Amino acid sequence: MSYETENKLVLQNFPLLIRYLEAVKPSAYLSIKETSERVSTLRFEKDQCIVDLHHPDHPLQEARDLIAQLSQTSDYQHVLFYGVGFGYHIDEFVRKFPSMPFSIYEPDGEIFHYMLSHRSIRNWNPGLLRNIYLEKSAVECPMHLKHFIDKCSGKVLVVALPSYKQIYKERTHQFSTTLEKLITRKKINLQISRGFQRNWTENCIANFPYTLTTPNILDLRNNPFYNRPVILVAAGPSLDDELEVLKEIKSKGSAYIFSVGSAINTLVERGIYPDAACTYDPSPHNVKVFQKVIDRNISTIPLLFGTSVDLQTIQQYPGPKLHMITSQDSISRFLLRTKGGQMPAFVNDASSIAIVALQLLFRLGCSTVILVGQNCAYRNKKHYASGIDYAKTLSEREMNELILVESVNGDQVETSPSMKLMREEIETYIKMHPKCEVINCTKDGARIEGAPFKQLKSVLDEKLREQVVEMNWCLEQTSIYDEMTVKNNGQLLMDQYQMLTGLFQELMSILFEIELSAKRLRTDRMKALLNLFDLKFKSLQKNIVFQIILMPLNQVQYEVLYGQIETLRLEVNLVPKGHKLVEMFGDFIVQCRDDHMQLEVELSQIIEKINVYNGGLYV
């Protein structure tokens, strides 16, 4: 059997990879070199760079030394190899740690292809080889690593082949920095999910009557923002510097003004009513952000609410309301279709309302987005502009966590890790939308890549000369959802809900039988029970109510469970396997069952609203 045929058996779980490798042509810059250990090593010769990817004389000893350094692997749940070369270090790893899951990241697909053509990898356990990522170009790095981070559960140990720092210095640096950012972001997102996972889903259910009967800002009739400039006003301390210029812009109508979060307070306090106020925070205190608008009964500022926002904000807000469906709202995305039969557009959830609003403006086709008050940093230890009554001073812990980043004028400015991450997220979205000009008019703020700094007054004089704002732009907008589709999907949702009652009873009964059989060492029954549980749990995963409500309600627990399933699958002893399954799945299924029982009233109210919907109500 040839190496290529033999290796395909190891890679059988990666059919797309095999297809890609079949199209790879032999590399002129790679060659074989024999060593004193009677094994081959790989030499890289390209652009006057000549490097042996392994030790030129003792590649096997080098591999043993590299893996010998990994003495604390018990602290990790996964190993990611950066750079394959001829894979001797992976051979040694598999030999020394036969039960540890691992993945491979190779920045040069031709090296991987060359390795497969010249040696066997039959000792690499296909059951533990989770993913293989091959770069065709450096731009694929963020995409590959995001997939890896999303799929991987637990701590990850990265093992890099040292020679790759020589042959691909820039790519290795990009890999390291991108992975660090994604891991940090996942940790923060996990913390957010733990705090808000139930709020998101419960709010989406409670808000659905408003989502159904208000206009979708992303599907407007005669979109007034297309090819128009919009000023995105955040509540950073530099907002105070621009209030007089914003007043002038407002009086001239030379650009739309959108406020995000707490900026509405500073603007209202100075008599500047924005053309829209954006909000999405799912926590109950969010309504306090709009307390001035509510107390003064200001009814002329449209509210653009994310559909996962706290219900009180929508109920108490006195002005017109339009919605933007967020990625956390799987309920609306299932139930609703436009009158053209399309799934409604949505925005991705993000760490800040400013990022959500920025996405919105890109989707609306604005010609220019002008950032004001988007400090992404502290200014004289201040986080907010004036007029925000609930602004707090920095705590001692926050003071200790301050870091320095480059400011818009090239100096250093203090920021926090979370604001740094927010700025990087803004930069990511700017890169994704190169056709829209983004200008940063935030004095003393952090430098935002892709958004050059200019004085707001200069932008007014140079770009905002004509009146473009359409007054009362939201008054002629109506709901755009198809009446019959909404009703049909609502009935399907209730049918799926009713099916779960019996399914949960079956799952609980099977878990009880598995636990009992494991205690009595009844291995003869165990296999059949485990197979039956697997069948019923797959039925649960296919259920629509589970997918769009119960799973999001218990998102963190489900992700932890998902990360442990492979370990359970590899357990061959049926009695320990039964105990582990009950321990892993028991609490999760009980929580989902309890959530299901509490859903009946809320779902009935949704169906009631759907049944009286006439396809064009306005709230």
ZAGU-692842 format. One record per residue (C-alpha): residue in three letters; residue number from 1; chain; x negated, y negated, z negated. Coordinates in steps of 0.05 Angstrom, whole numbers, always signed. Layout:
REM residues N
R residuo num cadena     c1     c2     c3
R     Ala NUM      A      X      Y      Z
...
***
This chain:
REM residues 619
R residuo num cadena     c1     c2     c3
R     Met   1      A     +0     +0     +0
R     Ser   2      A    -29    -68    +20
R     Tyr   3      A    -39   -124    -31
R     Glu   4      A    +16   -166     +1
R     Thr   5      A    +67   -109     -1
R     Glu   6      A    +47    -90    -72
R     Asn   7      A    +51   -162    -96
R     Lys   8      A   +120   -173    -66
R     Leu   9      A   +146   -122   -116
R     Val  10      A   +122   -167   -173
R     Leu  11      A   +152   -228   -139
R     Gln  12      A   +218   -196   -121
R     Asn  13      A   +255   -245   -166
R     Phe  14      A   +231   -303   -123
R     Pro  15      A   +257   -290    -52
R     Leu  16      A   +251   -363    -30
R     Leu  17      A   +179   -363    -53
R     Ile  18      A   +164   -301    -12
R     Arg  19      A   +196   -332    +49
R     Tyr  20      A   +154   -395    +39
R     Leu  21      A    +89   -356    +31
R     Glu  22      A   +103   -317    +95
R     Ala  23      A    +99   -382   +133
R     Val  24      A    +34   -406   +101
R     Lys  25      A    -26   -404   +149
R     Pro  26      A    -96   -381   +128
R     Ser  27      A   -136   -436    +95
R     Ala  28      A   -202   -459   +125
R     Tyr  29      A   -225   -491    +59
R     Leu  30      A   -220   -427    +18
R     Ser  31      A   -270   -370    +19
R     Ile  32      A   -289   -307    -20
R     Lys  33      A   -352   -302    -61
R     Glu  34      A   -377   -238    -93
R     Thr  35      A   -401   -239   -166
R     Ser  36      A   -446   -197   -210
R     Glu  37      A   -384   -169   -245
R     Arg  38      A   -366   -135   -179
R     Val  39      A   -303   -176   -170
R     Ser  40      A   -290   -233   -122
R     Thr  41      A   -281   -305   -139
R     Leu  42      A   -253   -362    -98
R     Arg  43      A   -292   -421    -70
R     Phe  44      A   -259   -487    -52
R     Glu  45      A   -293   -530     +1
R     Lys  46      A   -256   -593    +23
R     Asp  47      A   -272   -666    +33
R     Gln  48      A   -345   -656    +10
R     Cys  49      A   -320   -622    -53
R     Ile  50      A   -349   -552    -65
R     Val  51      A   -323   -518   -127
R     Asp  52      A   -319   -445   -151
R     Leu  53      A   -250   -438   -182
R     His  54      A   -278   -387   -231
R     His  55      A   -348   -377   -260
R     Pro  56      A   -393   -360   -201
R     Asp  57      A   -424   -299   -236
R     His  58      A   -378   -279   -294
R     Pro  59      A   -305   -296   -277
R     Leu  60      A   -277   -240   -321
R     Gln  61      A   -317   -262   -382
R     Glu  62      A   -295   -333   -369
R     Ala  63      A   -222   -309   -368
R     Arg  64      A   -232   -272   -434
R     Asp  65      A   -263   -333   -466
R     Leu  66      A   -206   -378   -442
R     Ile  67      A   -151   -332   -468
R     Ala  68      A   -189   -319   -533
R     Gln  69      A   -177   -392   -551
R     Leu  70      A   -101   -379   -553
R     Ser  71      A   -101   -351   -623
R     Gln  72      A    -37   -387   -646
R     Thr  73      A    +11   -363   -592
R     Ser  74      A    +60   -342   -645
R     Asp  75      A    +77   -416   -652
R     Tyr  76      A   +101   -418   -580
R     Gln  77      A   +157   -386   -541
R     His  78      A   +129   -396   -470
R     Val  79      A    +63   -405   -434
R     Leu  80      A    +56   -447   -371
R     Phe  81      A     -6   -435   -329
R     Tyr  82      A    -30   -494   -289
R     Gly  83      A    -74   -469   -232
R     Val  84      A    -78   -396   -211
R     Gly  85      A   -144   -389   -174
R     Phe  86      A   -153   -314   -169
R     Gly  87      A   -110   -304   -232
R     Tyr  88      A   -162   -269   -276
R     His  89      A   -141   -311   -336
R     Ile  90      A    -69   -290   -325
R     Asp  91      A    -91   -217   -322
R     Glu  92      A   -125   -225   -389
R     Phe  93      A    -65   -262   -419
R     Val  94      A    -16   -207   -398
R     Arg  95      A    -62   -154   -427
R     Lys  96      A    -71   -191   -494
R     Phe  97      A     +0   -217   -501
R     Pro  98      A    +45   -165   -466
R     Ser  99      A   +111   -192   -492
R     Met 100      A   +101   -267   -482
R     Pro 101      A   +142   -301   -427
R     Phe 102      A   +102   -344   -378
R     Ser 103      A   +109   -387   -317
R     Ile 104      A    +60   -410   -263
R     Tyr 105      A    +49   -479   -234
R     Glu 106      A     +2   -482   -174
R     Pro 107      A    -11   -550   -142
R     Asp 108      A    -39   -517    -79
R     Gly 109      A     +7   -465    -48
R     Glu 110      A    -48   -442     -1
R     Ile 111      A    -91   -420    -60
R     Phe 112      A    -34   -378    -86
R     His 113      A    -23   -347    -17
R     Tyr 114      A    -98   -333    -11
R     Met 115      A    -99   -299    -79
R     Leu 116      A    -40   -254    -61
R     Ser 117      A    -75   -233     +4
R     His 118      A   -139   -211    -30
R     Arg 119      A   -121   -179    -97
R     Ser 120      A    -66   -144   -134
R     Ile 121      A    -23   -174   -189
R     Arg 122      A    +14   -110   -205
R     Asn 123      A     -1   -118   -280
R     Trp 124      A    +39   -183   -284
R     Asn 125      A   +104   -162   -316
R     Pro 126      A   +161   -186   -270
R     Gly 127      A   +208   -187   -330
R     Leu 128      A   +166   -238   -366
R     Leu 129      A   +145   -281   -305
R     Arg 130      A   +200   -333   -310
R     Asn 131      A   +183   -383   -255
R     Ile 132      A   +131   -399   -203
R     Tyr 133      A   +124   -470   -178
R     Leu 134      A    +83   -485   -115
R     Glu 135      A    +71   -557    -94
R     Lys 136      A    +77   -574    -21
R     Ser 137      A    +61   -646    -38
R     Ala 138      A    +49   -686   -102
R     Val 139      A   +119   -718    -98
R     Glu 140      A   +149   -650   -118
R     Cys 141      A   +115   -650   -186
R     Pro 142      A   +170   -687   -225
R     Met 143      A   +225   -644   -193
R     His 144      A   +188   -578   -209
R     Leu 145      A   +172   -598   -281
R     Lys 146      A   +243   -623   -294
R     His 147      A   +270   -555   -272
R     Phe 148      A   +220   -520   -317
R     Ile 149      A   +236   -563   -378
R     Asp 150      A   +311   -556   -367
R     Lys 151      A   +306   -480   -362
R     Cys 152      A   +255   -469   -417
R     Ser 153      A   +275   -463   -490
R     Gly 154      A   +226   -470   -547
R     Lys 155      A   +154   -494   -553
R     Val 156      A   +110   -490   -490
R     Leu 157      A    +35   -477   -488
R     Val 158      A     +1   -503   -426
R     Val 159      A    -62   -466   -402
R     Ala 160      A   -100   -503   -347
R     Leu 161      A   -154   -471   -305
R     Pro 162      A   -213   -519   -318
R     Ser 163      A   -236   -522   -245
R     Tyr 164      A   -171   -555   -223
R     Lys 165      A   -192   -620   -258
R     Gln 166      A   -248   -623   -206
R     Ile 167      A   -211   -605   -143
R     Tyr 168      A   -145   -640   -159
R     Lys 169      A   -161   -693   -210
R     Glu 170      A   -103   -740   -193
R     Arg 171      A    -52   -683   -187
R     Thr 172      A    -75   -654   -254
R     His 173      A    -67   -722   -287
R     Gln 174      A     +2   -731   -256
R     Phe 175      A    +22   -661   -280
R     Ser 176      A     +0   -676   -352
R     Thr 177      A    +32   -744   -357
R     Thr 178      A    +97   -723   -324
R     Leu 179      A   +103   -661   -368
R     Glu 180      A    +90   -703   -431
R     Lys 181      A   +144   -753   -411
R     Leu 182      A   +195   -699   -395
R     Ile 183      A   +182   -662   -460
R     Thr 184      A   +190   -727   -499
R     Arg 185      A   +254   -743   -461
R     Lys 186      A   +282   -674   -474
R     Lys 187      A   +269   -681   -549
R     Ile 188      A   +304   -748   -550
R     Asn 189      A   +362   -721   -508
R     Leu 190      A   +368   -661   -554
R     Gln 191      A   +372   -708   -614
R     Ile 192      A   +425   -749   -577
R     Ser 193      A   +463   -686   -558
R     Arg 194      A   +463   -662   -630
R     Gly 195      A   +493   -728   -652
R     Phe 196      A   +541   -740   -595
R     Gln 197      A   +559   -673   -562
R     Arg 198      A   +627   -670   -596
R     Asn 199      A   +640   -745   -588
R     Trp 200      A   +628   -741   -513
R     Thr 201      A   +678   -686   -500
R     Glu 202      A   +730   -707   -551
R     Asn 203      A   +727   -779   -525
R     Cys 204      A   +735   -756   -452
R     Ile 205      A   +798   -717   -472
R     Ala 206      A   +826   -775   -512
R     Asn 207      A   +809   -826   -458
R     Phe 208      A   +837   -786   -400
R     Pro 209      A   +904   -823   -396
R     Tyr 210      A   +864   -888   -386
R     Thr 211      A   +817   -854   -336
R     Leu 212      A   +877   -829   -297
R     Thr 213      A   +913   -896   -293
R     Thr 214      A   +857   -948   -286
R     Pro 215      A   +817   -963   -223
R     Asn 216      A   +750   -928   -213
R     Ile 217      A   +697   -983   -206
R     Leu 218      A   +659   -937   -157
R     Asp 219      A   +719   -930   -110
R     Leu 220      A   +745  -1001   -102
R     Arg 221      A   +788  -1027    -46
R     Asn 222      A   +747  -1080     -9
R     Asn 223      A   +686  -1074    -54
R     Pro 224      A   +671  -1147    -74
R     Phe 225      A   +600  -1130    -97
R     Tyr 226      A   +573  -1101    -32
R     Asn 227      A   +513  -1140     -7
R     Arg 228      A   +521  -1191    -63
R     Pro 229      A   +472  -1210   -118
R     Val 230      A   +488  -1188   -189
R     Ile 231      A   +455  -1212   -254
R     Leu 232      A   +451  -1155   -305
R     Val 233      A   +449  -1189   -373
R     Ala 234      A   +423  -1148   -432
R     Ala 235      A   +419  -1170   -505
R     Gly 236      A   +343  -1176   -511
R     Pro 237      A   +315  -1238   -548
R     Ser 238      A   +294  -1271   -482
R     Leu 239      A   +367  -1280   -464
R     Asp 240      A   +367  -1343   -507
R     Asp 241      A   +319  -1376   -458
R     Glu 242      A   +365  -1368   -398
R     Leu 243      A   +433  -1388   -424
R     Glu 244      A   +434  -1457   -391
R     Val 245      A   +413  -1428   -324
R     Leu 246      A   +466  -1374   -330
R     Lys 247      A   +518  -1428   -344
R     Glu 248      A   +498  -1463   -280
R     Ile 249      A   +501  -1398   -240
R     Lys 250      A   +570  -1383   -270
R     Ser 251      A   +596  -1452   -253
R     Lys 252      A   +571  -1446   -181
R     Gly 253      A   +594  -1374   -172
R     Ser 254      A   +528  -1359   -137
R     Ala 255      A   +520  -1290   -167
R     Tyr 256      A   +563  -1241   -206
R     Ile 257      A   +545  -1234   -279
R     Phe 258      A   +551  -1165   -313
R     Ser 259      A   +538  -1160   -387
R     Val 260      A   +515  -1095   -419
R     Gly 261      A   +525  -1076   -492
R     Ser 262      A   +517  -1131   -543
R     Ala 263      A   +500  -1186   -493
R     Ile 264      A   +575  -1201   -488
R     Asn 265      A   +570  -1234   -557
R     Thr 266      A   +514  -1283   -539
R     Leu 267      A   +549  -1301   -474
R     Val 268      A   +618  -1312   -504
R     Glu 269      A   +587  -1353   -561
R     Arg 270      A   +559  -1400   -508
R     Gly 271      A   +624  -1402   -467
R     Ile 272      A   +596  -1359   -411
R     Tyr 273      A   +648  -1307   -391
R     Pro 274      A   +615  -1252   -350
R     Asp 275      A   +650  -1224   -288
R     Ala 276      A   +649  -1156   -322
R     Ala 277      A   +627  -1125   -388
R     Cys 278      A   +598  -1054   -388
R     Thr 279      A   +603  -1004   -444
R     Tyr 280      A   +594   -929   -454
R     Asp 281      A   +574   -915   -527
R     Pro 282      A   +613   -854   -553
R     Ser 283      A   +604   -872   -627
R     Pro 284      A   +662   -902   -667
R     His 285      A   +623   -966   -684
R     Asn 286      A   +621   -986   -610
R     Val 287      A   +685  -1027   -618
R     Lys 288      A   +646  -1076   -662
R     Val 289      A   +606  -1098   -601
R     Phe 290      A   +670  -1129   -573
R     Gln 291      A   +699  -1155   -638
R     Lys 292      A   +691  -1228   -617
R     Val 293      A   +728  -1215   -552
R     Ile 294      A   +782  -1178   -590
R     Asp 295      A   +789  -1229   -646
R     Arg 296      A   +793  -1287   -596
R     Asn 297      A   +840  -1248   -551
R     Ile 298      A   +798  -1263   -489
R     Ser 299      A   +837  -1228   -434
R     Thr 300      A   +800  -1251   -372
R     Ile 301      A   +736  -1209   -375
R     Pro 302      A   +744  -1140   -342
R     Leu 303      A   +717  -1082   -382
R     Leu 304      A   +679  -1028   -344
R     Phe 305      A   +682   -969   -392
R     Gly 306      A   +645   -903   -386
R     Thr 307      A   +697   -848   -394
R     Ser 308      A   +660   -818   -454
R     Val 309      A   +664   -884   -493
R     Asp 310      A   +698   -886   -561
R     Leu 311      A   +774   -891   -553
R     Gln 312      A   +782   -951   -600
R     Thr 313      A   +742   -995   -553
R     Ile 314      A   +791   -982   -496
R     Gln 315      A   +853   -988   -541
R     Gln 316      A   +834  -1054   -573
R     Tyr 317      A   +801  -1089   -514
R     Pro 318      A   +848  -1145   -490
R     Gly 319      A   +824  -1153   -418
R     Pro 320      A   +832  -1114   -353
R     Lys 321      A   +800  -1045   -353
R     Leu 322      A   +765  -1004   -300
R     His 323      A   +728   -938   -311
R     Met 324      A   +664   -905   -289
R     Ile 325      A   +664   -830   -297
R     Thr 326      A   +600   -807   -333
R     Ser 327      A   +563   -742   -322
R     Gln 328      A   +585   -721   -392
R     Asp 329      A   +658   -722   -370
R     Ser 330      A   +668   -654   -339
R     Ile 331      A   +743   -658   -353
R     Ser 332      A   +757   -717   -306
R     Arg 333      A   +711   -687   -254
R     Phe 334      A   +752   -623   -255
R     Leu 335      A   +822   -653   -257
R     Leu 336      A   +815   -713   -211
R     Arg 337      A   +809   -720   -136
R     Thr 338      A   +817   -782    -94
R     Lys 339      A   +875   -790    -46
R     Gly 340      A   +825   -770     +8
R     Gly 341      A   +812   -704    -28
R     Gln 342      A   +742   -723    -53
R     Met 343      A   +713   -711   -122
R     Pro 344      A   +708   -779   -156
R     Ala 345      A   +640   -812   -158
R     Phe 346      A   +605   -815   -226
R     Val 347      A   +543   -843   -260
R     Asn 348      A   +491   -804   -299
R     Asp 349      A   +491   -812   -374
R     Ala 350      A   +428   -847   -398
R     Ser 351      A   +393   -873   -460
R     Ser 352      A   +420   -943   -451
R     Ile 353      A   +481   -977   -422
R     Ala 354      A   +433  -1021   -381
R     Ile 355      A   +410   -958   -343
R     Val 356      A   +482   -935   -332
R     Ala 357      A   +500  -1005   -306
R     Leu 358      A   +438  -1007   -262
R     Gln 359      A   +460   -942   -229
R     Leu 360      A   +529   -971   -220
R     Leu 361      A   +502  -1033   -184
R     Phe 362      A   +459   -990   -138
R     Arg 363      A   +520   -948   -121
R     Leu 364      A   +562  -1011   -108
R     Gly 365      A   +511  -1032    -55
R     Cys 366      A   +489  -1098    -87
R     Ser 367      A   +437  -1137    -47
R     Thr 368      A   +398  -1159   -108
R     Val 369      A   +398  -1140   -181
R     Ile 370      A   +370  -1194   -228
R     Leu 371      A   +350  -1170   -298
R     Val 372      A   +359  -1220   -354
R     Gly 373      A   +347  -1204   -428
R     Gln 374      A   +320  -1136   -410
R     Asn 375      A   +260  -1143   -456
R     Cys 376      A   +247  -1068   -467
R     Ala 377      A   +204  -1096   -523
R     Tyr 378      A   +206  -1138   -586
R     Arg 379      A   +195  -1213   -587
R     Asn 380      A   +169  -1239   -652
R     Lys 381      A   +195  -1174   -683
R     Lys 382      A   +265  -1191   -656
R     His 383      A   +305  -1139   -617
R     Tyr 384      A   +368  -1180   -601
R     Ala 385      A   +387  -1249   -576
R     Ser 386      A   +425  -1298   -620
R     Gly 387      A   +500  -1293   -632
R     Ile 388      A   +497  -1218   -649
R     Asp 389      A   +521  -1214   -721
R     Tyr 390      A   +502  -1142   -733
R     Ala 391      A   +429  -1147   -710
R     Lys 392      A   +381  -1117   -761
R     Thr 393      A   +309  -1132   -778
R     Leu 394      A   +257  -1079   -765
R     Ser 395      A   +250  -1026   -818
R     Glu 396      A   +182  -1005   -846
R     Arg 397      A   +185   -940   -806
R     Glu 398      A   +200   -978   -741
R     Met 399      A   +142  -1026   -756
R     Asn 400      A    +95   -967   -763
R     Glu 401      A   +118   -938   -696
R     Leu 402      A   +105  -1001   -655
R     Ile 403      A    +62   -992   -593
R     Leu 404      A    +33  -1041   -543
R     Val 405      A    +51  -1044   -469
R     Glu 406      A    +37  -1093   -413
R     Ser 407      A    +82  -1154   -411
R     Val 408      A   +109  -1190   -349
R     Asn 409      A    +52  -1241   -354
R     Gly 410      A     -3  -1190   -362
R     Asp 411      A    -11  -1195   -438
R     Gln 412      A     +8  -1142   -489
R     Val 413      A    +76  -1138   -521
R     Glu 414      A   +102  -1095   -578
R     Thr 415      A   +154  -1042   -564
R     Ser 416      A   +181   -976   -593
R     Pro 417      A   +175   -906   -563
R     Ser 418      A   +250   -905   -547
R     Met 419      A   +247   -973   -511
R     Lys 420      A   +185   -950   -473
R     Leu 421      A   +224   -888   -450
R     Met 422      A   +283   -932   -431
R     Arg 423      A   +237   -976   -389
R     Glu 424      A   +208   -915   -353
R     Glu 425      A   +279   -891   -338
R     Ile 426      A   +296   -959   -308
R     Glu 427      A   +233   -954   -265
R     Thr 428      A   +253   -884   -241
R     Tyr 429      A   +321   -910   -216
R     Ile 430      A   +288   -970   -183
R     Lys 431      A   +242   -923   -145
R     Met 432      A   +302   -882   -123
R     His 433      A   +336   -943    -92
R     Pro 434      A   +282   -981    -52
R     Lys 435      A   +333  -1017     -8
R     Cys 436      A   +360  -1058    -66
R     Glu 437      A   +316  -1115    -90
R     Val 438      A   +306  -1117   -165
R     Ile 439      A   +278  -1180   -199
R     Asn 440      A   +259  -1184   -272
R     Cys 441      A   +275  -1252   -302
R     Thr 442      A   +260  -1232   -374
R     Lys 443      A   +208  -1279   -404
R     Asp 444      A   +158  -1245   -451
R     Gly 445      A   +189  -1177   -436
R     Ala 446      A   +154  -1112   -417
R     Arg 447      A   +130  -1106   -345
R     Ile 448      A   +179  -1063   -305
R     Glu 449      A   +148  -1029   -245
R     Gly 450      A   +186  -1044   -182
R     Ala 451      A   +217  -1107   -211
R     Pro 452      A   +169  -1166   -202
R     Phe 453      A   +177  -1222   -253
R     Lys 454      A   +205  -1290   -232
R     Gln 455      A   +234  -1348   -270
R     Leu 456      A   +310  -1346   -267
R     Lys 457      A   +312  -1420   -248
R     Ser 458      A   +266  -1405   -188
R     Val 459      A   +312  -1348   -166
R     Leu 460      A   +372  -1394   -172
R     Asp 461      A   +338  -1447   -128
R     Glu 462      A   +311  -1398    -76
R     Lys 463      A   +364  -1343    -71
R     Leu 464      A   +429  -1363   -105
R     Arg 465      A   +450  -1423    -64
R     Glu 466      A   +519  -1403    -40
R     Gln 467      A   +583  -1385    -75
R     Val 468      A   +594  -1310    -69
R     Val 469      A   +637  -1293   -130
R     Glu 470      A   +708  -1272   -116
R     Met 471      A   +750  -1297   -174
R     Asn 472      A   +798  -1247   -206
R     Trp 473      A   +765  -1192   -164
R     Cys 474      A   +797  -1135   -205
R     Leu 475      A   +870  -1156   -204
R     Glu 476      A   +889  -1122   -138
R     Gln 477      A   +855  -1056   -155
R     Thr 478      A   +896   -994   -173
R     Ser 479      A   +885   -921   -191
R     Ile 480      A   +863   -880   -131
R     Tyr 481      A   +876   -808   -154
R     Asp 482      A   +919   -758   -116
R     Glu 483      A   +982   -742   -155
R     Met 484      A   +994   -671   -130
R     Thr 485      A   +921   -649   -139
R     Val 486      A   +919   -675   -210
R     Lys 487      A   +982   -637   -228
R     Asn 488      A   +958   -572   -196
R     Asn 489      A   +891   -576   -232
R     Gly 490      A   +926   -592   -297
R     Gln 491      A   +968   -529   -291
R     Leu 492      A   +907   -488   -275
R     Leu 493      A   +873   -516   -337
R     Met 494      A   +931   -495   -381
R     Asp 495      A   +932   -425   -350
R     Gln 496      A   +858   -417   -364
R     Tyr 497      A   +868   -443   -435
R     Gln 498      A   +921   -390   -449
R     Met 499      A   +877   -334   -423
R     Leu 500      A   +824   -350   -476
R     Thr 501      A   +868   -329   -535
R     Gly 502      A   +864   -255   -517
R     Leu 503      A   +791   -260   -494
R     Phe 504      A   +767   -288   -560
R     Gln 505      A   +804   -233   -597
R     Glu 506      A   +769   -181   -554
R     Leu 507      A   +700   -213   -564
R     Met 508      A   +709   -216   -640
R     Ser 509      A   +732   -144   -642
R     Ile 510      A   +672   -120   -600
R     Leu 511      A   +623   -159   -645
R     Phe 512      A   +654   -125   -706
R     Glu 513      A   +647    -56   -673
R     Ile 514      A   +574    -71   -653
R     Glu 515      A   +556    -92   -724
R     Leu 516      A   +591    -31   -754
R     Ser 517      A   +557    +17   -705
R     Ala 518      A   +489    -14   -718
R     Lys 519      A   +497     -6   -793
R     Arg 520      A   +517    +67   -783
R     Leu 521      A   +462    +79   -731
R     Arg 522      A   +515   +100   -680
R     Thr 523      A   +471    +92   -619
R     Asp 524      A   +518   +136   -578
R     Arg 525      A   +571    +81   -581
R     Met 526      A   +523    +22   -581
R     Lys 527      A   +505    +23   -507
R     Ala 528      A   +578    +22   -484
R     Leu 529      A   +595    -33   -534
R     Leu 530      A   +536    -76   -511
R     Asn 531      A   +557    -68   -438
R     Leu 532      A   +629    -85   -456
R     Phe 533      A   +607   -147   -494
R     Asp 534      A   +565   -169   -435
R     Leu 535      A   +625   -161   -389
R     Lys 536      A   +672   -201   -434
R     Phe 537      A   +621   -256   -448
R     Lys 538      A   +612   -265   -373
R     Ser 539      A   +688   -273   -368
R     Leu 540      A   +683   -327   -421
R     Gln 541      A   +629   -363   -382
R     Lys 542      A   +672   -362   -319
R     Asn 543      A   +732   -392   -355
R     Ile 544      A   +744   -464   -334
R     Val 545      A   +764   -488   -404
R     Phe 546      A   +699   -459   -431
R     Gln 547      A   +658   -492   -376
R     Ile 548      A   +687   -562   -381
R     Ile 549      A   +707   -567   -455
R     Leu 550      A   +683   -512   -502
R     Met 551      A   +612   -507   -477
R     Pro 552      A   +601   -583   -476
R     Leu 553      A   +630   -586   -547
R     Asn 554      A   +576   -537   -568
R     Gln 555      A   +522   -556   -517
R     Val 556      A   +461   -553   -563
R     Gln 557      A   +480   -485   -592
R     Tyr 558      A   +493   -458   -522
R     Glu 559      A   +425   -482   -497
R     Val 560      A   +391   -448   -557
R     Leu 561      A   +431   -385   -543
R     Tyr 562      A   +413   -387   -469
R     Gly 563      A   +339   -392   -487
R     Gln 564      A   +343   -329   -531
R     Ile 565      A   +382   -284   -483
R     Glu 566      A   +319   -261   -446
R     Thr 567      A   +287   -238   -511
R     Leu 568      A   +350   -199   -527
R     Arg 569      A   +350   -167   -458
R     Leu 570      A   +279   -142   -467
R     Glu 571      A   +296   -107   -533
R     Val 572      A   +300    -32   -518
R     Asn 573      A   +318     -6   -587
R     Leu 574      A   +394     -7   -590
R     Val 575      A   +403    -15   -666
R     Pro 576      A   +359    -78   -672
R     Lys 577      A   +389   -103   -607
R     Gly 578      A   +459    -97   -637
R     His 579      A   +439   -134   -700
R     Lys 580      A   +406   -190   -659
R     Leu 581      A   +466   -197   -613
R     Val 582      A   +515   -206   -671
R     Glu 583      A   +468   -256   -705
R     Met 584      A   +457   -296   -641
R     Phe 585      A   +528   -296   -613
R     Gly 586      A   +573   -290   -675
R     Asp 587      A   +573   -362   -700
R     Phe 588      A   +576   -390   -629
R     Ile 589      A   +637   -350   -610
R     Val 590      A   +672   -366   -677
R     Gln 591      A   +660   -440   -666
R     Cys 592      A   +686   -437   -594
R     Arg 593      A   +748   -398   -617
R     Asp 594      A   +762   -450   -671
R     Asp 595      A   +753   -507   -621
R     His 596      A   +800   -471   -573
R     Met 597      A   +854   -466   -626
R     Gln 598      A   +850   -541   -640
R     Leu 599      A   +855   -560   -566
R     Glu 600      A   +928   -543   -555
R     Val 601      A   +956   -611   -577
R     Glu 602      A   +905   -652   -537
R     Leu 603      A   +914   -611   -473
R     Ser 604      A   +989   -614   -479
R     Gln 605      A   +985   -690   -483
R     Ile 606      A   +941   -692   -421
R     Ile 607      A   +991   -650   -383
R     Glu 608      A  +1047   -695   -406
R     Lys 609      A  +1011   -756   -379
R     Ile 610      A   +995   -721   -314
R     Asn 611      A  +1068   -701   -304
R     Val 612      A  +1091   -774   -307
R     Tyr 613      A  +1033   -801   -265
R     Asn 614      A  +1058   -831   -199
R     Gly 615      A   +990   -841   -166
R     Gly 616      A   +982   -916   -176
R     Leu 617      A   +995   -940   -247
R     Tyr 618      A   +952   -995   -276
R     Val 619      A   +936  -1004   -350
***
